[in-house]
Amino acid sequence: WLWALKRTQASMARARYRARDVNVVEALQEFWQMKQSRGAELRNGALVLYEMVPAASPPYVCYVTLPGGSCFGSFQVPTPPRERAGARRSGAKIALMNSVFNEHPSRRITDDFIEKSVSEALASFNGNREEADNPNTGIGAFRFMLESNKGKSMLEFQELMTVFQLLHWNGSLKAMRERQCSRQEVLAHYSHRALDDDIRNQMALDWVNREQNIPGALSRELAATERELDEARLAGKELRFHKEKKDILLLAAGQLGSQVSSWF
């Protein structure tokens, strides 16, 4: 009798675990399908993407990319024996919370929101106020983009913001300025362009060239980026910028590996 009771309790616990796993993932997908049905402009449809980081043993990590471009990651440590499902559920949970929170009026781009975001960008890149007021700097361009997108939510703005964050990080904005490209030309070229493989490949090539000129630059940047990504993930923060940086650096490392292989 005790054996049967324990079996029943174990079965009920597994059923509750499965229900939680399915419900949060399904709820996230249904949320974005609802937004699409109500007229939200989703460039790549309403599909939520899940990416498990290859690993032979736990803890496992899962990244969740939303239709609006934002990315979140698992932030909890799942318990055995369902670590992979737990990582997926953890990522879906934080993504769902942010998706719902994004509907709040405080997530709309307003004048106050712009001032706060620019101040945070200055602190992140050790910039000064003059940079924010200069449209020819990366942070100045960031401010201009925010002002051009007043009224949108941050998830709607996320992919465009990530493109320009990457251009600033990679030195591309500085290079364009040195080639005397105007702000209008740069914004006109990238403001309506999705973050695609062409952009990633070009940035990866830049890092290949940088590594060839300064050996070790790639590995140092990759190590720093992985630390930033893990810290942001465990804190439940948005990850698109950090994850794209890592993917670009890994792509560059792969290209360098192909070059080395072709020499032998």
C-alpha positions in Angstrom: 0.0 0.0 0.0 2.8 2.4 0.9 4.6 1.5 -2.3 1.5 2.2 -4.4 1.0 5.5 -2.5 4.6 6.6 -3.2 4.2 5.6 -6.9 1.0 7.7 -7.1 2.7 10.7 -5.4 5.7 10.5 -7.7 3.4 10.3 -10.8 1.5 13.4 -9.6 4.7 15.3 -9.0 5.9 14.4 -12.6 2.6 15.5 -14.0 2.8 18.9 -12.2 6.3 19.3 -13.4 5.2 18.6 -17.0 2.2 20.9 -16.7 4.4 23.8 -15.5 6.9 23.1 -18.3 4.2 23.0 -21.0 2.1 25.9 -19.7 4.8 28.6 -19.5 6.2 27.7 -23.0 2.7 27.6 -24.5 1.6 30.8 -22.7 4.6 32.7 -24.2 3.8 31.5 -27.7 0.1 32.3 -27.3 1.0 35.8 -26.0 2.9 36.6 -29.2 0.3 35.0 -31.5 -2.3 37.1 -29.8 -0.2 40.3 -30.4 0.1 39.3 -34.1 -3.6 38.7 -34.4 -4.2 42.2 -33.0 -2.1 43.9 -35.6 1.4 43.9 -34.2 4.1 44.2 -36.9 6.3 41.2 -36.4 8.9 41.0 -39.2 9.6 37.3 -38.8 6.2 36.1 -37.6 5.1 35.2 -34.0 7.4 32.2 -33.5 9.4 32.2 -30.3 12.9 30.6 -30.8 14.7 28.4 -28.3 18.4 27.7 -28.4 20.1 25.2 -26.1 23.8 25.8 -25.5 25.6 22.5 -26.3 26.8 20.9 -23.0 27.6 17.4 -22.0 26.5 17.9 -18.4 24.4 20.4 -16.3 23.9 23.2 -15.6 22.3 23.6 -19.0 21.5 27.0 -20.6 18.7 27.9 -22.9 18.3 31.2 -24.8 14.8 32.4 -25.8 14.5 34.9 -28.7 11.2 36.8 -29.0 9.6 37.9 -32.2 10.4 41.5 -31.4 14.1 40.7 -31.3 14.8 40.6 -27.6 16.6 37.6 -26.1 16.5 36.2 -22.6 18.1 33.2 -21.0 17.5 30.6 -18.3 18.4 32.1 -14.9 17.4 29.3 -12.5 19.3 26.1 -11.8 16.9 23.2 -12.6 16.8 20.1 -10.5 17.6 16.6 -11.9 16.5 14.6 -13.8 15.0 17.2 -16.2 17.7 19.8 -16.4 17.2 20.6 -20.1 13.4 21.0 -19.8 14.0 23.1 -16.7 16.4 25.4 -18.6 13.8 25.8 -21.4 11.1 26.6 -18.8 13.3 29.1 -17.0 14.1 31.0 -20.2 10.4 31.0 -21.2 9.4 32.3 -17.7 11.7 35.3 -17.8 10.8 36.0 -21.4 7.0 35.8 -20.6 7.4 38.2 -17.7 9.2 40.7 -19.8 6.8 40.3 -22.7 3.9 41.2 -20.4 5.8 44.0 -18.7 6.6 45.5 -22.0 2.9 46.2 -22.5 3.0 48.7 -19.5 3.0 52.4 -20.5 6.4 52.8 -18.7 8.0 50.8 -21.4 7.0 53.2 -24.1 9.8 55.5 -25.5 9.1 58.9 -24.0 11.3 62.0 -23.3 12.1 60.8 -19.8 12.8 57.3 -21.0 15.3 58.7 -23.6 17.2 60.7 -20.9 17.5 57.6 -18.7 18.6 55.3 -21.5 21.2 57.8 -22.8 22.7 58.2 -19.3 23.0 54.4 -19.0 24.7 54.2 -22.3 27.2 56.9 -21.3 28.0 55.0 -18.1 28.4 51.7 -20.0 30.9 53.1 -22.5 32.6 55.6 -20.2 31.2 58.4 -22.3 30.5 62.1 -21.5 27.6 64.3 -22.1 29.1 66.0 -25.1 29.0 62.6 -26.9 25.3 62.3 -26.3 24.7 65.8 -27.8 26.9 65.1 -30.8 25.0 63.3 -33.6 28.3 62.1 -35.1 29.1 59.8 -32.1 27.7 56.4 -31.5 25.8 57.5 -28.4 24.6 60.6 -30.2 23.2 58.4 -32.9 21.6 56.2 -30.3 19.8 59.2 -28.9 18.7 60.3 -32.3 17.2 56.8 -32.9 15.3 56.9 -29.7 13.9 60.3 -30.5 12.9 59.0 -33.9 10.9 56.1 -32.4 8.9 57.9 -29.7 5.8 56.0 -28.8 7.1 52.5 -29.6 7.8 49.9 -26.9 11.3 48.8 -26.1 10.7 45.3 -27.5 9.6 46.8 -30.8 12.7 49.0 -30.8 15.1 46.2 -29.6 16.4 44.9 -32.9 17.2 48.3 -34.3 18.9 49.3 -31.1 21.0 46.1 -31.1 22.2 46.8 -34.6 23.6 50.2 -33.6 25.0 48.9 -30.3 27.0 46.4 -32.3 28.1 49.0 -34.8 29.4 51.1 -31.9 31.1 48.1 -30.2 32.7 46.9 -33.4 34.1 50.3 -34.3 32.0 50.5 -37.4 30.4 53.8 -36.5 33.8 55.4 -35.9 35.1 54.0 -39.2 32.1 55.5 -41.1 32.6 58.8 -39.5 36.3 58.7 -40.5 35.1 58.1 -44.1 33.0 61.2 -43.7 29.7 59.4 -43.8 27.0 61.6 -42.5 24.6 60.6 -39.7 21.7 60.7 -42.1 23.5 58.3 -44.5 24.3 55.9 -41.7 20.8 56.0 -40.2 19.1 55.7 -43.6 21.2 52.6 -44.3 20.7 50.7 -41.0 17.5 52.1 -39.5 15.3 49.8 -41.6 17.7 46.9 -41.9 17.3 43.7 -39.8 20.2 42.2 -38.0 21.1 39.5 -40.5 23.9 37.1 -41.5 25.5 39.7 -43.8 26.0 42.1 -40.9 27.3 39.4 -38.6 29.7 38.1 -41.3 31.1 41.6 -41.9 31.7 42.2 -38.2 33.3 38.8 -37.9 35.6 39.6 -40.7 36.6 42.8 -38.9 37.6 40.7 -35.9 39.5 38.3 -38.1 41.6 41.3 -39.3 41.9 42.6 -35.8 43.2 39.3 -34.5 45.7 39.1 -37.4 47.0 42.5 -36.5 46.9 42.1 -32.7 47.2 38.4 -31.7 45.1 37.6 -28.7 42.5 40.4 -29.2 39.8 37.9 -30.2 40.2 35.6 -27.3 40.3 38.4 -24.8 37.2 40.0 -26.2 35.4 36.6 -26.3 36.3 35.9 -22.6 35.0 39.3 -21.5 31.8 38.9 -23.6 31.1 35.4 -22.1 31.5 36.8 -18.6 29.1 39.7 -19.4 26.6 37.3 -21.0 26.6 35.0 -18.0 26.3 37.8 -15.5 23.4 39.4 -17.4 21.6 36.0 -17.9 21.8 35.1 -14.2 20.5 38.5 -13.4 17.5 38.0 -15.7 18.5 40.8 -18.0 17.9 41.2 -21.8 20.7 39.5 -23.6 20.5 40.3 -27.4 23.5 42.6 -27.5 25.7 40.3 -25.5 24.7 37.2 -27.3 25.1 38.7 -30.7 28.6 39.8 -29.7 29.5 36.2 -28.6 28.1 34.8 -31.8 30.0 37.2 -34.0 33.3 36.5 -32.1 32.7 32.7 -32.4 32.0 33.2 -36.1 35.4 35.0 -36.4 37.1 32.3 -34.5 35.6 29.7 -36.9 36.8 31.7 -39.9 40.3 31.9 -38.4 40.3 28.2 -37.8 39.3 27.6 -41.5 42.1 29.8 -42.6 44.6 27.8 -40.5 43.3 24.5 -41.7 43.6 25.6 -45.4 47.3 26.3 -44.9 48.1 22.6 -44.2 
